[in-house]
């Protein structure tokens, strides 16, 4: 997985490329821990994300909890398969998916 970061003031956009799974989710978690200080708007761009596992969902949930305290979080451009995973797991009720 590749993470593309774009910080614009207090707005952080993270583009994820590849697969967010058991192997790659620790990398995203580490990146989020290092990057969220002072961020009030977090956007995930999933245009190039092919797959997400339960480990990836856990990282998103942790990020959502943190951003609930300091701002907002949105997921954009998720493919049909990922949106379906969000719906089946109930994450579509927790996360803002556009």
Buried (B, 14 or more C-beta within 10 A) or exposed (E): BEBEEEEEEEBBBBBBBEBBBEEBBEBBBEBBEEBBEEBEBBBBBBEBBBBBBEBBBEBBBBBBEBBEEBBBBBBBBBBEEBBEBBEEBEBBEBBEBE
